[in-house]
């Protein structure tokens, strides 16, 4: 039995860009870790910070929000809203003394399957270095 730590990562992905990039990575048979639990949203702008906090408090080691590049949002300004929300959330986490590096934001377009695979490798490697989410220990019974 292996003692290797496998982080749990929750991903909120835009339907039009990042989810499509994930599909492209899969159909192109690109290799990336299976640690990400993907949740498809219509827009990254629809991801409320409460969803991110809930994922972290429920045991996720990291959360990544993926969306269209700024200026390319199918809903005009959804990704600008996301950028503001993530910045505010990271500030709040930092102020509370919590690890804001467990929340990631990446712009991955539909044609960037390779970038999606590389990003999933990067986040998994970083979370393996950090170890389990300390919030998980505080809230589980």
Long-range contacts (C-beta under 8 A, 24 or more apart in sequence): 5-128, 5-131, 5-132, 6-35, 7-35, 7-61, 7-62, 7-124, 7-127, 7-128, 7-132, 8-35, 8-37, 8-59, 8-60, 8-61, 9-35, 9-36, 9-37, 9-60, 9-61, 9-62, 9-63, 9-64, 9-120, 9-123, 9-124, 9-127, 10-36, 10-37, 10-39, 10-55, 10-60, 10-62, 10-63, 10-64, 11-36, 11-37, 11-38, 11-39, 11-63, 11-64, 11-65, 11-66, 12-39, 12-41, 12-44, 12-47, 12-51, 12-52, 12-63, 12-64, 12-65, 12-66, 13-38, 13-39, 13-40, 13-41, 13-44, 13-65, 13-66, 13-67, 14-41, 14-42, 14-43, 14-44, 14-66, 14-67, 14-68, 14-78, 14-79, 15-40, 15-41, 15-42, 15-43, 16-43, 16-68, 16-74, 16-110, 17-66, 17-67, 17-68, 17-69, 17-72, 17-107, 17-108, 17-109, 17-110, 18-44, 18-66, 18-67, 18-68, 18-106, 18-108, 18-116, 19-66, 20-110, 21-66, 21-108, 21-109, 21-110, 21-111, 21-112, 21-113, 21-115, 21-116, 22-113, 22-116, 23-113, 24-110, 24-111, 24-112, 24-113, 24-116, 25-113, 25-114, 25-116, 25-117, 28-113, 30-113, 30-114, 30-116, 30-117, 31-117, 32-116, 32-117, 32-118, 32-120, 32-121, 32-124, 33-120, 33-121, 33-124, 35-120, 35-124, 35-127, 36-64, 36-120, 36-123, 36-124, 42-75, 43-67, 43-73, 43-74, 43-75, 43-78, 43-79, 44-68, 44-73, 44-78, 44-79, 44-82, 45-73, 45-75, 45-77, 45-78, 45-79, 45-80, 45-81, 45-82, 46-78, 47-82, 47-85, 48-85, 49-85, 49-86, 49-88, 49-89, 52-89, 52-103, 53-89, 56-102, 56-103, 56-133, 56-135, 57-135, 57-136, 57-139, 58-139, 59-133, 59-136, 59-139, 59-140, 60-133, 61-102, 61-127, 61-130, 61-132, 61-133, 61-136, 62-102, 62-103, 62-104, 62-123, 62-126, 62-127, 62-133, 63-102, 63-103, 63-104, 64-103, 64-104, 64-105, 64-106, 64-119, 64-123, 65-103, 65-104, 65-105, 65-106, 66-105, 66-106, 66-107, 66-108, 66-116, 66-119, 67-105, 67-106, 67-107, 67-108, 68-107, 68-109, 69-107, 69-109, 70-107, 72-109, 79-107, 98-135, 99-130, 99-133, 99-134, 101-126, 101-130, 102-127, 102-130, 102-133
